[in-house]
Amino acid sequence: MSKQTVLIINGRDTRYGSAKGALNTFLADTAASHLKEEGFTVETTRVADGYEIAEEARKWQQADVVLFQFPIYWFAAPAVLKRYIEEVYQHDTFYSSTPEYGRGGLLHRKRYLVSTTWNAPKDVFADPSSFFNGRSVDDVLADFHFTQAFVGLTRLPSISFHDVIKHPDAAAYAEQLKTHLNKALNI
């Protein structure tokens, strides 16, 4: 019997320079394989490959947990993932109108986690004298997290991989991701 259903959304975008999405696809595939081995039902979407809105809504309704895997472009999710959210997060499926702004999310009891890849080195976060002025990765991604809260999702701890262009280590990232998923999902 399956533990839970996890929807993995691969938000890679293949249109930019040397970044073709191979690392994020590798990490999304690693997560899918690992979770299947642990007894989870896994659904996947590669947003850059296209999607049907009704099929995505079905996947979301089935999912207990959503894993967003994406690279950071200009301190945010890639445009292809932003477009996915704008097209798929439909009124009366993901959220509804309520008297109090931001409290109409319809995906309560569902959780999400974020796994991101950055060209920025890890040491520029949480250092008040660095570029990010002491902000964490999650602080930088606040708009993404507010979007998920708006539709009612509960945030699980994020994971991020840094300096991935200059000093990539996909094998180490894969092991770190599996360990993170084990802890976040109580495997």
Summary of the structure (lengths in Angstrom):
residues: 187
radius of gyration: 16.3
end to end distance: 14.7
largest distance: 50.4
contacts: 557
relative contact order: 0.18
helix: 37%
strand: 20%
